[in-house]
Structures are given as C-alpha cells and as structure tokens.
Amino acid sequence: MPTSRRRRGRAATRAARSGNMISTNRRKKTNKLYIAASVIIAVLVIASFALTSMINNGGGNDSENTDGYVEGVGTQVEIINGWTHVDEGVSVTYTTAPPASGDHWESPAQCRFYEEVLPDERVVHNMEHGHIVVSYNLPLASDVSDLRDALDSIGLNQTWGLARSYPGIPEGQVALSTWGVIDTFAGVDRDRINTFFETYAGNLGPEYVPC
C-alpha cells in the first residue's frame, strides 16, 4: 500500500528532529571543548604569573641581576646570596660601605634628597628595586647644595634615585650605589653622577619598581 502523505510528513519531521538533535549535541560538545580549553589556558596563564612573581619577589631568592654592568662605570661587587627582608629595626652587617646588596628592611625610603642619615637596611631595599642611592659625606654646605643641584638636573633621579648623608665614607666623598655596583669619588662630579644614572637607573636589581 502506498504510504500516506501524513505518515511521510511525520517521518520527515522525526528525521528533521533527529538531525537537529545531532547538530545540537555536536554544538554542545564543541562548546564544552572550547570551555575546557579556555579554562586550561587561563590556569596556565595564572600559573605563569605566579611563578614570575615568585622568581622576582625580593625575600630570600638568589637573584643576582648584574647583567647590565658596564665596564668602567663604577666597580662591580659581589652580591650577597640569601638576601631577604628582615624586621624593621634589625641590624644587618654588610661587606661594603655603602652596601650594594644583602638583607634589608621591608619598607624602602621615598626617593628624594635627604640631609639626614638613612639606615643602610632601608636603602638597600631601594637598590633591590633598581634605585640608585647617592651617599655623601660633605662637610661644606656649598658642596651639599652643589650635589643637590646636580641631582635635580638629572631626570632619572626623580623616579630612580635618592640621596642621603652618610658618615660611612671619608669626608669629602660621594658614593653612588645600586644592586651590585658602587662608585666612590671625591667632591661632586656631575658628569660621573650623570653617567652612573644613565647606565644603571632601573637596570640592576632583582625587581624594578620606580619611585
């Protein structure tokens, strides 16, 4: 007997529904695959950021980034391994004066010109951030004023430098220090100071954090 139009219509409808269901199921599977892949990628990205943070975080790792040292600009000194943050007020013994690495307090100093003495333990944290610390022992007020003027003329000093009075070097001297490099000289040598900033400001240290 010939198949009725109604039966043929119902069969076509069922076939269409079956095809739609298969297509829908395929789309669902595809969407699930996309979602799973997106989740995996997100996890990998977050993990990479976390690993980078652990590597760059000051607090006990042995990062010794002195790859930017330039021969003839200051003297390269040994990085103290195992440096970490210590409690505020804890005294630390350093191998150089001024220091250029080592344990330090948890809070760095603000970047500006200080006429008072700042503890080594505080400014070493600045060096950890790639800052340049200008330590001076200048008895004459005119020399202090000349040093301040020299630093004010250096744009990089505004975001990467600080100056402090420092009795740990002979009278009449100025010392420039950053992570792993020190330069000490008599008086205020503007060209030497400018060259040190241009070479090392924000270039040496376990992490780079401008002021």
Order of alpha helices (4+ residues) and beta strands (2+ residues): alpha-beta-beta-beta-beta-alpha-beta-alpha-alpha-beta-beta-beta-alpha
